Amino acid sequence: MRIRLAEDGDDTSARAVLTTPDGTTAEGAGHARRNPADPSMPVVGDELAVARALADLAGRLAGDARHELGDGGPVPTQSW
């Protein structure tokens, strides 16, 4: 898995790319924007953007699994 971050002022974007051993890839994207009233803490923007990219990737993978199962029903989730 690779995670790429890009910052532009108070905006942070993240892209999470999962590559399987057979070369198949799946991607997720996330974004965070600092509220002007909040203190400048770039690491928080990075963390939020990455968390959102990983959540997007997880949703895409779950959707792919549902599609491959062919029933369109919910995929069991892991509770942490």
C-alpha positions in Angstrom: 0.0 0.0 0.0 1.1 3.5 -0.8 -0.3 6.7 0.6 0.4 10.0 -1.1 -0.2 13.3 0.6 -0.4 16.7 -1.1 -0.8 20.0 0.8 -1.9 23.3 -0.6 -2.2 25.9 2.1 -4.9 24.7 4.5 -6.0 21.9 2.2 -4.6 18.4 2.4 -5.4 15.6 -0.1 -4.5 11.9 0.3 -4.6 9.0 -2.0 -4.3 5.4 -0.8 -3.4 2.8 -3.4 -3.5 -0.9 -2.7 -1.6 -3.1 -5.1 -2.2 -6.9 -4.8 0.5 -9.5 -5.7 -1.1 -10.0 -9.1 -0.9 -6.3 -9.9 -4.5 -5.4 -9.3 -5.0 -1.9 -7.8 -7.7 -0.3 -5.7 -7.6 3.4 -4.7 -9.3 5.6 -2.2 -9.2 9.4 -1.8 -9.5 11.7 1.1 -9.4 15.5 1.8 -9.1 17.7 4.8 -9.4 21.5 5.1 -8.4 23.5 8.1 -11.0 25.8 9.5 -9.5 29.3 9.6 -10.5 29.6 13.3 -8.5 26.5 14.2 -4.8 26.6 15.0 -2.4 25.5 12.3 -1.6 21.8 12.9 -0.6 20.3 9.6 -0.2 16.8 11.0 -3.9 16.8 12.0 -4.9 17.6 8.4 -2.6 14.8 7.2 -4.2 12.3 9.6 -7.7 13.3 8.6 -7.0 13.1 4.9 -5.3 9.7 5.2 -8.2 8.4 7.4 -10.7 9.5 4.9 -8.7 8.0 2.0 -8.5 4.6 3.9 -12.2 4.7 4.6 -12.9 5.4 1.0 -10.7 2.5 0.0 -12.4 0.2 2.5 -15.8 1.1 1.1 -14.7 0.5 -2.5 -13.2 -2.9 -1.5 -16.4 -3.9 0.3 -18.4 -2.9 -2.8 -16.1 -4.9 -5.0 -16.6 -7.9 -2.7 -20.4 -7.5 -2.8 -20.3 -7.3 -6.6 -18.1 -10.4 -6.8 -20.4 -12.3 -4.5 -23.2 -11.4 -6.8 -25.9 -10.9 -4.2 -25.5 -7.2 -3.6 -26.0 -7.9 0.1 -24.0 -6.5 3.0 -20.5 -7.8 3.4 -19.7 -8.8 7.1 -17.5 -6.2 8.7 -14.7 -6.7 11.2 -15.3 -5.0 14.5 -12.1 -3.6 16.0 
